[in-house]
Amino acid sequence: MKSIIQTECVCFFCGTTQNLERHHCIHGTANRKLAEKYGLTVYLCRRHHEEAHREKATDRILQVRAQIAWEERYGTTNDFVAVFGRNYLWQGNDTTEAGNGENDPAVQAREASK
């Protein structure tokens, strides 16, 4: 499926059109297939693709953006957790209970995207 996160074939982070690779924002054996099914992919240049696999913070940015895009198109946070098994919008990532989220950069990013 086409990406629901980006429409242009450019690096999600730097905008270059050189040396692009497709990246599944939600990964792991089963989740990679689900990311493909729901369009949770982005294009990354080689440098940013390597960074996404090496740096947890970069990976988290993509996971959060993927969840926001999924919820805008398909359903609620609870629906996302039912499909993918975790809530990337909450820093703890191991429960659906997010508290008030005021200090969580993922929640702040989501609010800013509204």
Backbone torsions as a table, in degrees:
resi	resn	phi	psi	omega
1	MET	NA	148.6	175.1
2	LYS	-65.1	153.9	178.8
3	SER	-64.4	137.0	171.9
4	ILE	-96.5	0.4	-178.1
5	ILE	-94.9	-40.3	180.0
6	GLN	-139.4	150.3	-178.1
7	THR	-105.7	-23.0	-178.2
8	GLU	-97.3	150.9	179.2
9	CYS	-89.7	72.4	178.8
10	VAL	-138.1	158.9	177.3
11	CYS	-61.4	129.2	-179.4
12	PHE	-56.3	-33.9	-175.7
13	PHE	-92.6	-45.3	-172.6
14	CYS	-112.7	-12.3	176.0
15	GLY	84.0	0.4	179.5
16	THR	-67.4	156.8	175.8
17	THR	-109.1	6.0	-177.2
18	GLN	-94.0	139.7	173.4
19	ASN	52.7	50.2	-177.4
20	LEU	-84.1	144.6	175.7
21	GLU	-134.0	146.1	179.5
22	ARG	-83.8	133.1	-177.9
23	HIS	-122.8	131.9	174.6
24	HIS	-84.6	116.7	-175.0
25	CYS	-69.4	-31.6	174.7
26	ILE	-110.4	125.3	-171.6
27	HIS	-132.9	-175.2	-168.9
28	GLY	108.3	161.2	-172.3
29	THR	-51.0	-60.1	-177.3
30	ALA	-76.3	-38.8	-175.4
31	ASN	-69.8	-26.6	176.8
32	ARG	-62.4	-42.9	178.0
33	LYS	-65.0	-38.9	177.9
34	LEU	-67.5	-38.4	177.0
35	ALA	-60.4	-40.6	177.3
36	GLU	-64.2	-46.1	-178.4
37	LYS	-60.1	-41.0	-175.1
38	TYR	-95.9	0.8	177.2
39	GLY	78.6	30.7	-178.3
40	LEU	-93.9	61.9	180.0
41	THR	-130.3	156.0	174.8
42	VAL	-138.9	162.7	171.3
43	TYR	-93.4	136.2	176.3
44	LEU	-131.6	142.9	171.4
45	CYS	-69.1	164.6	-176.5
46	ARG	-54.1	-44.9	-178.6
47	ARG	-60.9	-46.7	-179.0
48	HIS	-73.2	-29.2	176.5
49	HIS	-65.4	-45.4	176.7
50	GLU	-61.6	-41.2	178.6
51	GLU	-62.6	-40.7	-180.0
52	ALA	-62.0	-31.9	178.7
53	HIS	-85.4	-16.9	-176.3
54	ARG	-102.3	-37.2	-172.8
55	GLU	-105.3	119.9	-178.0
56	LYS	-60.4	-38.0	-178.3
57	ALA	-64.5	-40.9	178.6
58	THR	-66.4	-43.4	177.5
59	ASP	-59.2	-42.6	-178.0
60	ARG	-64.9	-39.6	177.6
61	ILE	-56.1	-44.2	-178.9
62	LEU	-70.1	-37.9	178.2
63	GLN	-64.5	-44.2	179.2
64	VAL	-63.2	-46.3	-179.8
65	ARG	-62.1	-37.6	178.0
66	ALA	-64.3	-44.2	-179.8
67	GLN	-65.1	-41.3	178.0
68	ILE	-59.5	-46.7	179.8
69	ALA	-62.5	-42.3	-179.7
70	TRP	-61.6	-46.4	-178.6
71	GLU	-66.2	-35.7	177.3
72	GLU	-63.5	-30.3	-175.3
73	ARG	-101.0	-36.3	-168.4
74	TYR	-115.3	-27.8	-175.7
75	GLY	168.9	-157.5	-174.1
76	THR	-91.9	174.7	174.3
77	THR	-59.1	-43.6	179.1
78	ASN	-61.9	-37.3	176.4
79	ASP	-63.6	-43.4	179.0
80	PHE	-60.3	-46.2	-179.9
81	VAL	-62.8	-37.1	178.3
82	ALA	-63.0	-34.1	-178.8
83	VAL	-83.9	-46.9	-171.1
84	PHE	-102.1	-11.1	174.6
85	GLY	83.6	2.1	176.3
86	ARG	-159.6	162.9	-179.0
87	ASN	-112.4	104.9	-178.9
88	TYR	-77.0	-11.3	178.7
89	LEU	-79.5	-8.1	177.7
90	TRP	-116.2	131.3	-173.0
91	GLN	-57.1	-33.8	-178.8
92	GLY	-68.3	-31.2	175.7
93	ASN	59.8	3.9	-176.9
94	ASP	-116.7	8.4	178.1
95	THR	-153.7	163.0	177.7
96	THR	-89.1	-6.4	-179.5
97	GLU	-82.7	114.3	-172.7
98	ALA	-102.3	-4.0	-175.7
99	GLY	62.9	-151.6	-179.6
100	ASN	-85.9	-19.6	172.9
101	GLY	70.5	7.9	-173.3
102	GLU	-62.8	-25.4	179.6
103	ASN	-99.7	2.0	-177.6
104	ASP	-89.1	117.9	-179.5
105	PRO	-60.7	-27.6	178.4
106	ALA	-66.9	-42.5	178.8
107	VAL	-66.9	-40.4	178.6
108	GLN	-62.5	-40.2	178.2
109	ALA	-63.7	-39.6	179.6
110	ARG	-64.8	-44.6	179.7
111	GLU	-62.5	-38.7	180.0
112	ALA	-67.0	-26.3	-178.1
113	SER	-82.3	-9.0	-178.6
114	LYS	-75.5	NA	NA
